[in-house]
Amino acid sequence: MGSDQDLATVERLIAGDEAAWERFARELRPLLVRSAASVARDAAEDIAQKVLAALLENDRALLRSFQGRSSLSTWLISIARLQALTHVRRERPRDPPTPPAAAPGPLDELLRAESGAQLHAALDALPPRERLILMLFYRDGLSYADIAGFLGISPNSVSPLLERARNRLRAKM
């Protein structure tokens, strides 16, 4: 659930508080870039900029749609990743999907280890949705409920999907 602080922040942004916007954009831009990079590394900066611009478009309609059902950061991660998935789908006929970016998180130690290159190659070989669910759970530390909300599926479906992704990752390693 979104906090009272998240809702207050959104209210200030909707009201056009320039100082609040500057602080918001500066603090959340790295989160947007990391989120987009997990799906489309080559376009992460552009995607983050598009998300920030979209929040201001049409009299801040996207910001007005935030209802506090999740935290503001989880909501923004979802928007960035959906934008990145759209980018990957659009680019797929011309270019192969871009591997996920190495970002701070629990997978970093494995990526730096001797088998890191093998793990990275195995992640790259997974379908985007399976790679995404692994990244959401292991790198971003999202709960099953947050992952379900992001993917638009039942929370009971997350465990089997995650297990299938783990099994495919193991098989590729």
C-alpha positions as CSV (number, residue, x, y, z in Angstrom):
1,M,0.0,0.0,0.0
2,G,1.1,3.5,-0.7
3,S,2.0,5.6,2.3
4,D,0.5,8.9,3.4
5,Q,3.9,10.4,2.4
6,D,3.6,8.9,-1.1
7,L,0.1,10.4,-1.5
8,A,1.2,13.8,-0.1
9,T,4.1,13.8,-2.6
10,V,1.8,13.0,-5.5
11,E,-0.5,15.8,-4.4
12,R,2.4,18.3,-4.3
13,L,3.4,17.2,-7.8
14,I,-0.1,17.5,-9.2
15,A,-0.4,20.9,-7.7
16,G,2.7,22.0,-9.7
17,D,5.2,22.4,-6.8
18,E,8.4,23.0,-8.8
19,A,10.7,22.3,-5.8
20,A,8.9,19.0,-5.1
21,W,9.2,18.0,-8.8
22,E,12.9,18.8,-8.9
23,R,13.6,16.7,-5.8
24,F,11.3,13.9,-7.0
25,A,12.9,13.7,-10.4
26,R,16.5,13.8,-9.0
27,E,15.8,11.2,-6.4
28,L,13.8,8.8,-8.5
29,R,15.6,9.0,-11.9
30,P,18.2,6.4,-10.8
31,L,15.4,4.0,-9.8
32,L,13.7,4.5,-13.2
33,V,16.9,3.9,-15.0
34,R,17.7,0.7,-13.1
35,S,14.2,-0.6,-13.6
36,A,14.2,0.0,-17.3
37,A,17.8,-1.4,-17.6
38,S,16.6,-4.7,-16.3
39,V,14.6,-5.2,-19.4
40,A,16.1,-2.8,-22.0
41,R,19.6,-1.7,-21.1
42,D,20.3,0.0,-24.4
43,A,17.4,2.5,-23.9
44,A,17.3,2.8,-20.0
45,E,18.1,6.5,-19.9
46,D,15.6,7.4,-22.6
47,I,12.9,5.3,-21.0
48,A,13.5,7.0,-17.6
49,Q,13.2,10.4,-19.3
50,K,10.0,9.3,-21.1
51,V,8.5,8.1,-17.8
52,L,9.3,11.5,-16.2
53,A,7.9,13.4,-19.1
54,A,4.7,11.2,-19.2
55,L,4.1,12.0,-15.5
56,L,3.7,15.7,-16.5
57,E,1.8,15.3,-19.8
58,N,-2.0,16.0,-20.1
59,D,-2.2,18.0,-16.9
60,R,-0.4,15.3,-15.0
61,A,-3.0,12.6,-15.8
62,L,-0.6,9.7,-15.1
63,L,0.2,11.1,-11.7
64,R,-3.5,11.6,-11.0
65,S,-4.0,7.9,-11.7
66,F,-1.8,6.9,-8.7
67,Q,-4.3,5.5,-6.2
68,G,-1.9,4.3,-3.5
69,R,-2.6,0.6,-3.9
70,S,1.2,0.1,-3.9
71,S,4.1,2.3,-2.9
72,L,5.0,5.1,-5.2
73,S,8.3,3.6,-6.0
74,T,6.7,0.2,-6.9
75,W,4.2,2.0,-9.1
76,L,7.0,3.9,-10.9
77,I,9.1,0.7,-11.3
78,S,6.0,-0.9,-13.0
79,I,5.7,2.0,-15.3
80,A,9.4,2.0,-16.3
81,R,9.4,-1.7,-16.9
82,L,6.2,-1.7,-18.9
83,Q,7.8,1.1,-21.0
84,A,10.9,-1.0,-21.4
85,L,8.9,-4.1,-22.4
86,T,7.2,-2.0,-25.0
87,H,10.5,-0.8,-26.3
88,V,11.8,-4.4,-26.5
89,R,8.8,-5.6,-28.3
90,R,9.0,-2.7,-30.8
91,E,12.7,-3.4,-31.4
92,R,12.5,-7.2,-31.5
93,P,12.1,-7.6,-35.3
94,R,15.3,-5.5,-35.9
95,D,17.5,-6.3,-32.9
96,P,17.7,-9.2,-30.4
97,P,16.6,-8.4,-26.9
98,T,19.1,-6.5,-24.8
99,P,20.5,-8.4,-21.8
100,P,19.6,-7.0,-18.4
101,A,22.0,-4.5,-16.8
102,A,24.1,-5.5,-13.8
103,A,22.5,-3.4,-11.1
104,P,23.1,-3.2,-7.3
105,G,21.4,-6.1,-5.6
106,P,21.6,-9.7,-4.5
107,L,22.6,-10.9,-7.9
108,D,25.7,-8.6,-8.0
109,E,27.8,-11.0,-5.9
110,L,27.0,-13.9,-8.3
111,L,27.7,-11.8,-11.3
112,R,31.1,-10.9,-10.0
113,A,31.9,-14.5,-9.0
114,E,33.7,-16.9,-11.3
115,S,30.4,-18.3,-12.5
116,G,29.0,-14.7,-13.0
117,A,29.6,-14.8,-16.8
118,Q,27.8,-18.1,-17.0
119,L,24.9,-16.7,-15.0
120,H,24.7,-13.6,-17.0
121,A,24.7,-15.6,-20.3
122,A,22.0,-17.9,-18.9
123,L,19.8,-14.9,-17.8
124,D,20.3,-13.4,-21.3
125,A,19.0,-16.6,-22.9
126,L,15.7,-16.6,-20.8
127,P,12.5,-15.2,-22.3
128,P,12.0,-11.5,-21.2
129,R,9.1,-12.4,-18.9
130,E,11.1,-15.1,-17.0
131,R,14.1,-12.8,-16.8
132,L,11.9,-10.1,-15.5
133,I,10.3,-12.2,-12.8
134,L,13.7,-13.3,-11.5
135,M,15.0,-9.7,-11.4
136,L,11.8,-8.5,-9.7
137,F,12.2,-11.1,-7.0
138,Y,15.9,-11.4,-6.5
139,R,17.3,-8.1,-7.5
140,D,14.5,-5.7,-6.6
141,G,13.3,-7.8,-3.6
142,L,9.6,-7.4,-4.5
143,S,7.0,-9.5,-2.8
144,Y,4.8,-12.0,-4.6
145,A,1.9,-9.5,-4.3
146,D,3.9,-6.7,-5.9
147,I,5.1,-9.0,-8.6
148,A,1.6,-10.2,-9.2
149,G,0.3,-6.6,-9.4
150,F,3.1,-5.6,-11.8
151,L,2.5,-8.6,-14.1
152,G,-1.3,-8.5,-13.8
153,I,-1.6,-12.0,-12.5
154,S,-2.9,-13.7,-9.4
155,P,-0.4,-13.8,-6.4
156,N,-0.9,-17.6,-6.4
157,S,0.6,-17.7,-9.9
158,V,3.9,-16.0,-8.9
159,S,5.4,-19.0,-7.2
160,P,5.0,-21.5,-10.1
161,L,6.2,-18.9,-12.6
162,L,9.2,-18.1,-10.4
163,E,10.0,-21.8,-10.0
164,R,9.8,-22.4,-13.7
165,A,12.1,-19.4,-14.4
166,R,14.6,-20.8,-11.8
167,N,14.5,-24.3,-13.4
168,R,15.1,-22.8,-16.9
169,L,17.9,-20.7,-15.5
170,R,19.5,-23.8,-13.8
171,A,19.1,-25.8,-17.1
172,K,20.9,-23.1,-19.0
173,M,23.7,-23.0,-16.6
